[in-house]
Amino acid sequence: MNLVVRAEHQSLWLCFEPWANQHTLLPGTSVVVRFPPDTEVEVVHHRDGMTFFNVGPHPDLYEEDGTALEIYSEYMPVFPADLPIAGLRLIMDIVPPIRNETDNLN
């Protein structure tokens, strides 16, 4: 599954859970988030941007022309689908994603 994400008038922060990786789109830019086939993805919108949650391989980022931007799946571990997700969600609810790229805020 491919998802095109665009930042129009302000920067957009993308967070990838459960890995806690992040990427910031500057205004006027876009990225293709490529998830492995048959991956179930949850997307949460919040003030600074979006958080993506999925198990299995980490999604990769490409420019719209197909140029590789960040290929996380080459070095990030695969999140096992058989781990208890409920415990992980509890931890993520207690410690929500925090944007540490404040220099990219508008």
Backbone hydrogen bonds, N-H to C=O, Kabsch-Sander energy under -0.5 kcal/mol:
donor,donor_aa,acceptor,acceptor_aa,energy
3,L,33,V,-2.2
5,V,3,L,-0.5
5,V,31,V,-3.0
7,A,29,T,-2.9
8,E,6,R,-0.6
12,L,25,L,-2.4
13,W,48,D,-2.3
14,L,23,H,-3.2
15,C,50,M,-2.5
16,F,21,N,-2.9
17,E,15,C,-0.6
17,E,52,F,-3.3
20,A,16,F,-1.4
21,N,16,F,-1.5
23,H,14,L,-2.4
25,L,12,L,-3.1
25,L,23,H,-0.5
26,L,24,T,-0.5
28,G,7,A,-2.5
29,T,7,A,-0.6
29,T,26,L,-1.6
31,V,5,V,-2.2
32,V,62,Y,-3.6
33,V,3,L,-3.2
33,V,31,V,-0.6
34,R,32,V,-0.7
34,R,60,D,-3.2
35,F,1,M,-3.2
35,F,33,V,-0.7
39,T,36,P,-1.1
42,E,53,F,-2.5
44,V,51,T,-2.7
46,H,49,G,-2.8
50,M,13,W,-2.7
51,T,44,V,-2.6
52,F,15,C,-3.1
53,F,42,E,-2.6
54,N,17,E,-1.4
56,G,79,F,-2.3
60,D,34,R,-2.3
61,L,70,E,-3.0
62,Y,32,V,-2.3
63,E,67,T,-2.9
66,G,63,E,-2.2
69,L,61,L,-2.6
70,E,61,L,-2.0
72,Y,70,E,-1.1
74,E,71,I,-1.4
75,Y,72,Y,-1.8
76,M,72,Y,-2.8
79,F,56,G,-2.7
83,L,80,P,-1.1
85,I,83,L,-0.7
88,L,84,P,-1.1
89,R,85,I,-2.7
90,L,86,A,-1.9
91,I,87,G,-1.9
92,M,88,L,-2.5
93,D,89,R,-2.2
94,I,90,L,-1.8
95,V,91,I,-2.7
100,N,98,I,-0.5
104,N,101,E,-2.3
105,L,102,T,-1.5
